[in-house]
């Protein structure tokens, strides 16, 4: 028996909540670090530099594969003891391109669970990133029909959630954000007055790591380890 009544509004994240995503970036990064094969910096130090570069690139160019590609090229240019020639540039770009070639891999029981939830509640996809990329993923996922609306935002911060709350006239006491990122899905949603469900994913992007905020009085923060368990909550 679900814990909450029919008629909730569930804002649901996409990458690493509905389908695998970051694991492909991690593979590309591992290949990049191996190719760089730095003799002064350890792989961990190279990764720290890449993380810093990614933060810079995101501020200037947002999320998505083009931004990630820029980060790999910039990191290589900063760390390589030799200048980057066209051949090396194409190799580095190829690591990012390999991500785009991946088929959408839904996480376990996602479609069955969405079908079940959509029969009782209003589902809205809320994800961040490059609009064209995220829309294309949704089309190829086969999940679009379960959502009454789609929100693709540049950043998930409290202001973005407040905009969505106003646009869809959401009642905070019956509205939830569901996702795997403390930084983007849980903490800003709680700050905007929503309830939240944190879905643990072992490969959540390191730049999305954060300490989970504390729900205020009257708010709910639920932690689950599988998407399918949402049917027992809602």
C-alpha positions in Angstrom: 0.0 0.0 0.0 1.6 3.3 -1.1 2.4 5.8 1.7 1.1 8.9 -0.1 -2.3 9.3 -1.8 -3.2 9.5 -5.4 -2.6 12.9 -7.1 1.0 13.7 -6.2 3.2 15.6 -8.7 6.5 13.8 -9.2 9.3 15.8 -10.8 11.8 13.1 -12.0 15.4 13.5 -13.0 16.7 11.8 -16.2 20.5 11.0 -16.3 21.4 8.3 -13.8 17.9 8.2 -12.5 16.0 6.8 -15.5 19.0 5.7 -17.6 22.7 5.2 -17.3 24.8 8.2 -18.1 27.9 9.0 -15.9 29.4 5.5 -16.3 30.0 6.3 -20.0 31.8 9.6 -19.0 33.9 7.7 -16.5 35.0 5.2 -19.1 35.9 8.1 -21.4 37.8 9.8 -18.6 39.7 6.6 -17.8 40.7 6.3 -21.5 41.8 10.0 -21.6 44.0 9.6 -18.5 45.6 6.5 -19.9 46.2 8.2 -23.2 47.7 11.3 -21.5 50.0 8.9 -19.5 51.5 11.7 -17.5 54.9 10.9 -15.9 54.7 13.7 -13.3 51.1 13.6 -12.2 49.3 10.5 -10.9 46.0 9.5 -12.4 44.2 10.9 -9.4 46.0 14.3 -9.8 45.1 14.4 -13.5 41.5 13.7 -12.5 41.6 16.5 -10.0 42.8 18.9 -12.7 40.0 17.7 -15.1 37.4 18.3 -12.4 38.6 21.8 -12.0 38.6 22.4 -15.7 35.1 21.0 -15.9 33.9 23.4 -13.3 35.4 26.3 -15.3 33.9 25.1 -18.6 30.5 24.6 -17.2 30.4 28.2 -16.0 31.3 29.4 -19.4 29.5 26.9 -21.7 27.0 24.9 -19.6 26.6 21.2 -19.5 26.6 18.6 -22.3 29.0 16.8 -24.6 30.4 19.9 -26.3 31.3 21.3 -22.9 32.9 18.0 -21.8 34.8 17.8 -25.0 36.2 21.3 -24.4 37.2 20.2 -20.9 39.2 17.2 -22.1 41.0 19.3 -24.7 41.8 22.1 -22.2 43.0 19.6 -19.6 45.3 17.9 -22.2 46.7 21.2 -23.3 47.4 22.2 -19.6 49.1 19.0 -18.6 50.7 17.5 -21.7 54.5 18.2 -21.8 54.3 18.4 -25.6 52.1 20.7 -27.7 48.7 19.2 -28.8 48.8 18.5 -32.6 45.8 17.7 -34.7 46.2 13.9 -34.3 46.2 14.2 -30.5 43.3 16.6 -30.6 41.2 14.1 -32.6 42.1 11.3 -30.2 41.0 13.4 -27.3 37.8 14.4 -29.0 37.2 10.8 -29.8 37.0 9.9 -26.1 34.0 12.3 -25.8 32.5 11.2 -29.1 32.3 7.6 -27.8 29.8 8.7 -25.3 27.4 10.0 -28.0 27.5 6.5 -29.6 26.1 4.8 -26.6 22.6 3.4 -26.8 20.1 4.5 -24.0 20.3 1.9 -21.2 17.4 2.2 -18.9 18.0 1.4 -15.3 16.3 -1.7 -13.8 12.4 -1.6 -13.8 12.3 2.0 -14.8 9.6 1.7 -17.5 7.4 -0.6 -15.5 7.6 1.7 -12.5 6.9 4.9 -14.6 3.8 3.2 -16.1 2.6 2.3 -12.6 3.3 5.8 -11.2 1.7 7.6 -14.2 -1.6 5.8 -13.6 -1.9 7.5 -10.2 0.1 10.7 -10.3 1.3 13.6 -12.6 4.8 13.0 -13.8 7.1 15.8 -15.0 10.6 15.1 -16.4 13.0 17.7 -14.9 16.5 17.5 -16.1 19.4 19.9 -16.8 21.9 20.1 -19.6 22.1 20.8 -23.3 18.5 21.0 -24.5 18.9 19.1 -27.8 20.9 16.3 -26.1 18.5 15.8 -23.3 15.5 15.9 -25.6 17.1 13.4 -27.9 17.8 11.0 -25.0 14.2 11.2 -24.0 13.0 10.4 -27.5 15.3 7.4 -27.8 14.4 6.2 -24.3 10.8 5.3 -25.2 9.6 7.0 -21.9 8.2 10.3 -23.1 4.6 9.1 -23.1 4.7 8.8 -19.3 5.3 12.5 -18.7 2.8 15.2 -18.8 5.5 17.8 -19.3 9.3 18.1 -19.8 11.5 20.7 -18.3 15.1 21.0 -19.5 16.9 23.7 -17.6 20.4 25.1 -17.7 20.9 24.6 -14.0 18.9 23.0 -11.2 18.9 25.6 -8.4 16.2 26.8 -6.1 15.2 29.5 -8.6 14.7 26.9 -11.4 12.4 24.9 -9.0 10.5 28.0 -8.1 9.9 28.7 -11.8 8.5 25.2 -12.3 6.4 25.4 -9.2 4.8 28.6 -10.5 4.4 27.4 -14.1 2.5 24.2 -13.1 0.9 25.7 -10.1 2.3 23.0 -7.9 1.2 22.6 -4.3 4.4 22.0 -2.3 2.7 19.6 0.1 1.9 17.2 -2.8 5.0 17.8 -5.0 8.2 15.9 -5.0 11.6 16.0 -6.8 13.1 12.5 -7.4 16.7 12.0 -8.4 20.2 10.8 -7.7 22.1 14.1 -7.2 22.2 15.7 -3.8 23.6 18.9 -5.4 21.0 19.3 -8.2 18.0 17.2 -7.3 17.6 17.1 -3.6 19.1 20.1 -1.8 17.7 22.9 -4.1 14.3 21.2 -4.3 14.1 21.1 -0.5 15.2 24.8 -0.5 12.3 25.6 -2.9 9.8 23.9 -0.5 9.3 20.6 -2.3 9.5 17.1 -0.8 12.3 14.9 -2.2 13.3 11.3 -2.9 17.0 10.6 -3.1 17.8 7.6 -5.3 21.3 6.4 -4.7 23.4 5.6 -7.8 26.9 4.4 -7.3 28.2 6.2 -10.3 26.8 9.7 -9.6 29.1 12.3 -11.1 31.6 13.6 -8.6 30.6 17.2 -9.3 27.1 16.3 -8.2 28.2 15.0 -4.8 27.1 17.0 -1.7 25.9 16.4 1.8 22.1 15.9 1.8 20.3 18.8 3.3 17.9 18.3 6.2 14.2 18.4 5.4 12.4 21.1 7.3 9.4 20.5 9.5 6.5 19.3 7.3 8.9 18.3 4.5 9.7 14.7 3.5 13.1 13.4 2.4 13.1 9.7 1.5 16.2 7.7 0.5 15.8 4.7 -1.8 18.3 2.4 -3.5 16.2 1.4 -6.5 13.7 3.2 -8.8 11.2 0.3 -8.5 10.7 1.1 -4.8 8.9 4.3 -5.7 5.8 2.2 -6.3 5.8 1.4 -2.6 6.0 5.1 -1.7 3.6 6.5 -4.3 
